[in-house]
Amino acid sequence: MRTVPVFDARRQLGNIGKELIKAIDKVMSGGRFILGENVLEFEEKFASYLGVKYAVGVASGTDALSLSLTAAGVSSGDEVIMPANSYPTAFSVTTIGAIPKLVDVNPETFNIDPDKIEKAISGKTKAIIAVHLYGQAADLNKIAPHALKHGLKIIEDCAQAHGAQIRFGHNGWRRTGTVGDAGCYSFYPTKNLSCLGDGGMVVTNNTDIYRKVRLLRMYGEEKRYKSTVLGRNSRLDELQAAVLLVKLKYLNRWNERRREIASLYKVKIQNAKLNKRIVVPGEAEYARHVYHLYAVRSKKRDKLKSYLERKGIGTGIHYPKPIHLQPSFKYLGYKKGDFPESERACLEELSLPCFPELTDGEVEYVCSEINKFFPEGKSND
Ligand SMILES: Cc1ncc(COP(=O)(O)O)c(C=O)c1O
């Protein structure tokens, strides 16, 4: 039977394997593995790619977020506004003892609904995390005025949005991560820009945040063995930075291919769309989407997922449960029904295979099976 994986890292590694091995070899023969020339060079190149002053390599996307929050002045007991569906983001808030203050999402973009932010702000609120979910920017044009009005920091969660762009105010197009007080990246192996393990990056134009994150990522050390603030160990390592330096050169090309795949899906998923039983992702007028995930929605999601599985097609669900319905977040005191759009998204979202090495033939096969599942003119309710 034909199979199409939802993601396959090995295909990318096959294409650039020799370059990667050369880079890894160089690090091994150099003998320096922590905070050496590769991390420094990658920080510089990534900052320049994004068009931002500073970048600091850290151990993961979660750490990038929690260190940025701390550097921005958020501490234990403070409230942080974030979307109710972005499951991985929440742990960066709880890790520092802060409280996630959840807000429902816009059903078209799956990103935080800016019109619902005001109601969630209290005297304890210190920051808003704008998550750019699935590769499309949250609408910072509508989020920023709330932050300005209440003196809140904006931390951008760009873990799924490497290279994505936003048209912000009169400043034109900018890369995500460069608009708020800090931008936070993950280089987890499935990401648009990924390493061979865990890794992350904080980017910022704010010199104070930059200095603090640098201190916090290594024991709070101003210089070796002189610790001035209580930091921790959260460093991007040399091997991962060397891998990322190789891959950064391909990021734009890979994102273009993701956009091509998205266009193909949009054109080819016909029957189902006509019957309005599957909704394909759109691109907001202020955003340039990089399709980290190709997230469709359908009321028949679970049946469609099983059908595709039987046809050898892998899919994902991001995410099956909103944060407030996870047992570990019960203490926040929310209940079912509090965030209806996030809850509905969790029941309807399905991520189709979408990665640069996917062939047109594979995308067409996925589409033809979706069209068979939703035969034209008929309802399979
Ligand atoms: C939106 C979002 N935020 C944060 C994270 C956390 O990143 P990491 O897994 O590198 O800690 C992820 C990664 O899964 C993510 O997708």
The ligand as a MOL file (V3000), in Angstrom:
LIG
                    3D

  0  0  0     0  0            999 V3000
M  V30 BEGIN CTAB
M  V30 COUNTS 16 16 0 0 0
M  V30 BEGIN ATOM
M  V30 1 C 3.7780 26.9470 19.7610 0
M  V30 2 C 4.8830 26.3100 20.5360 0
M  V30 3 N 5.3520 26.9330 21.6390 0
M  V30 4 C 6.3460 26.4200 22.3720 0
M  V30 5 C 6.9390 25.2190 22.0500 0
M  V30 6 C 8.0110 24.6680 22.9220 0
M  V30 7 O 9.2100 24.4570 22.2390 0
M  V30 8 P 10.2380 23.3090 22.7210 0
M  V30 9 O 9.6210 21.9870 22.4110 0
M  V30 10 O 11.4720 23.5610 21.9150 0
M  V30 11 O 10.4700 23.5110 24.1570 0
M  V30 12 C 6.4920 24.5360 20.9070 0
M  V30 13 C 7.0980 23.2530 20.5200 0
M  V30 14 O 6.4900 22.2430 20.4090 0
M  V30 15 C 5.4320 25.0840 20.1340 0
M  V30 16 O 4.9670 24.4670 19.0570 0
M  V30 END ATOM
M  V30 BEGIN BOND
M  V30 1 1 1 2
M  V30 2 1 2 3
M  V30 3 2 2 15
M  V30 4 2 3 4
M  V30 5 1 4 5
M  V30 6 1 5 6
M  V30 7 2 5 12
M  V30 8 1 6 7
M  V30 9 1 7 8
M  V30 10 2 8 9
M  V30 11 1 8 10
M  V30 12 1 8 11
M  V30 13 1 12 13
M  V30 14 1 12 15
M  V30 15 2 13 14
M  V30 16 1 15 16
M  V30 END BOND
M  V30 END CTAB
M  END
